[in-house]
Amino acid sequence: MCGIVGAVAQRDVADILLEGLKRLEYRGYDSAGMAVVDNQSNLQRVRRLGKVAELDDALSLQPLAGGTGIAHTRWATHGEPSERNAHPHVSSDDLAIVHNGIIENHETLRDELTAKGYEFLSETDTEVMAHLIHHELTKNKDLLSAVLAAVNQLEGAYGTVVMDRRDPSKLVAARSGSPLVVGLGIGENFLASDQLALLPVTRRFQFLEEGDVCELRRNRIDIYDRTGKKVTRKIIESDLDHDAGDKGQYRHYMLKEIHEQPDSVRNTLEGRLGDKQVLIDSFGEKAEEIFSKVRNVQIIACGTSYHAGMVARYWFEEIAGIQCNVEIASEFRYRKSFVPANSLLVTISQSGETADTLAALRLAKESGYMASLTLCNVPGSSLVRESDLAFMTRAGAEIGVASTKAFTTQLVSLLMLVAAIGRHNGMANEQEADIVKSLRLLPSVIESSLSLSKPIEAMAEAFSDKHHSLFLGRGSQYPIAMEGALKLKEISYIHAEAYAAGELKHGPLALIDNNMPVVVVAPNNELLEKLKSNMEEVRARGGLLYVFADSDARLMQGDNVEVITLNRVADVIAPIVYTIPLQLLSYYVAIIKGTDVDQPRNLAKSVTVE
Ligand code: GLU
């Protein structure tokens, strides 16, 4: 589920591979490694526990020269993070392999291969693949057929690239459940788990599809489906910035991405709004027909995307008058659920490869949903390809593991979806026109929320010595409180929990003391007076309140209450606007705590394992 880079070229490829790994670092990983075939046709390999920088140091002491190579950043699933378990794995000093994903039947295969005399040097499921392919090579005519024969015996998920020192003119790659993309060069070709890794060397890509196996040479690319039949895959010219992977003037990717939100929201809206209407065709050609029949919406997502879905539920029921359920993908996929007539399944995922969400989509296809729609940030991803309708969030590459601009662009996309569906369900034209107007204002409103950085940075000091915190919100701000709590725990490792403010007295109030800061999201909506009572409940028990409120909410700064005011905005976009200060708060708390903001411990960017 982490990073793969591979290259076949005339020049030495170590630097290209290393740069590729650096560009994939944002996904989170625990070790890194590289192997190339040298001039004497020997496999040379360097692996290190820890960061790519450590691999880089090791490579400067032991440079790898050769035109064919593979490299990997590993996020351990089988076997502890260690040099021994880091990829590439090798079989009989001939084959080297890198792998993203999980092989579920690795134990059976390991026993069979041990019986055949293979010796295992790691605890990984990946090494099983190395020996299995090596064994298949004794029975098959070439590496391609051996890989095809081997992957047909695998259960689970893989994106993998294999290299044989005896024929360094090619790499063979296979994908099932874990993305791989071919990068087309001139007289050289590349492979990676994400196009971002290859932007310094090419902008032309072919996305491998589920089950594809690819033989990559310097001047030739052959792709086959899982039955071995030759197939063609479209060549796509990438419009991602070459610099999409650079931090620019910012100290961290996360801060850069927080500040990119006015632009990313602008991009999400671009070309998709009419004068007073959302342009329905932006959801796809069949959208109008499908939306006119929708009577029920089921949203499936994980993590931050799930919170976006939770906000959308308030919007769907209030604005569009459509019943909406939201569920975590890993729960949904393993339970029997009831599907009302004319239900639309909506999946939300930044990467479009989230394993649980993808599995839920596949399952739902057999469960009687009228149609499926995905909101996703990566064109060509599995969710996009497998859904009836797809809507790109256009956030641009998001490098920080903790999602920021992907979340706000998901919210923008969902609000457009609510308007587009609501139109067919009796929503007044004026209401749609109001939504469109608020959406157009959003980039500049976000801009002014970003100007609150300084007071928020000062507020963050109060959290630096705390171990726990509560986040409160009501209505559509409740999921925003959840997202705020998730951000804080992800990057500062402070335990943070979110509650619908009305729930306070049903339990969490028992936790309140001056070691438990309470963050409140309090725009001036019809729930404000109720929220004020909840805040009094906290204050009366010596709790410390940190409140984000409208300038006209008439909240008094005072003992144990710190208030940061935001400009008054239309209720409908308030959840998007109030997300910004919470992102900044967790960022500045993490800075004070000195954590690894962009790659928080134990986390990975796109969760392509179950
Ligand atoms: N399951 C493999 C391992 O634990 C691959 C992990 C990954 O996707 O990085 O080594």
Residues whose N, C-alpha, C, O or C-beta is under 5 A from the ligand:
A	BS01	LIG	M1 C2 T73 R74 W75 A76 T77 H78 N85 H99 N100 G101 I102 T124 D125 T126
